Amino acid sequence: MTSQHMKLFFAIILLLVSTGSYSDTVVHREKSLYRNIVVTEKAGKRCLVFSVKRQQRNQTCVDTNDPKHIVFAYVRMIFAGLLVNPQPTRGLMIGMGGGTISSVLTSIYPNLTMDLVEVDPAVVKVATDYFGFRNTHQIDVHVTDGRVFARRALRRNEQYDLIILDAFTGEYIPEHLMTVEFLDNIKSLLTPGGIVIANTFTGSSLYHHESATYAAVFGPLFNLKMPGTGNRVIVASTLDLPDSETLMANAMMLKPDFERYKIDLRKYVPNMNRDPDWKTDKRVLTDQYAPANLLRNR
């Protein structure tokens, strides 16, 4: 390559970088009380990013050309939890992101009412301004800490047949939302036959402690993992878990509702495992023992 060709090559590279072809376009950026919040867009995909010191992690992404397309695999996996209880009427979700999950659920279930809990008011505003979230008569948004809400809900004798745990800081789940004490509160909020669906990760030694903690509180649980994603979804119930035939029957029943979102829940049934794949002798996480920041790095 001649020097003239080299100059032309680098000029093209500089032009591509300056016009955003090699990087996402930032459409919004702010520093809230809890985190740095960034909204990026590239090739028709808009993402909510929580920026932390060590990394940046997408919390929500939407396809601006096809809003009904569920971008993240873990979101589709969360909906697979409905195979255990396919007709919820009262829901609680801790962790809002862009509001996609609650919006899909209330669209599919017109009789479902939900308490949506988000600690950061900036996230609620960003979800509304950039991700199409709408606070309808079915959704009641609470700007508060998830654990505080759970304790107050217990005092009010609230009950839910669907609880989704999807709170993230940008690195991982807040430590106080991973302990036996917190999960005991969540279990007490469930109706007979109610389910909890939790989005977690598979990496690091924390996986074993976290799994042991959920098992200590809920007993047998479904452990859903899919190829191509580092997310793991836990599904637990206050009653015995249904067998595979029941899960598949529920998937067939829900198929027409989820087709509009291009989700086929049947494919998750073979991956809803009951057998522990974690070290069951690991110490459970408690308010006195919750070194998530240390275990996450092992």
Buried (B, 14 or more C-beta within 10 A) or exposed (E): EEEEEEEEEEEEEEEEEEEEEEEBEEEBEEEBEBBBBBBBBBEEBBBBBBBBEEEEBBBBBBBBEEEEBBBBBBBBBBBBBBBBBBEBEBBBBBBBBBBBBBBBBBBBBEEBBBBBBBBBBBBBBBBBEBBBBEBEEBBEBBBBBBBEBBEEBBEEEBBBBBBBBBBBBBBBBBBBBBBBBBBBBBBEBBBEEBBBBBBBBBEBBBBBBBBBBBBBBBEEBBBBBBEEBEBBBBBBBBEEBBEEEBBBBBBEEBEEBBEEBEBEBBEBBEBBEEEBEBEEEBEBBBEEEBEBEEBBEE
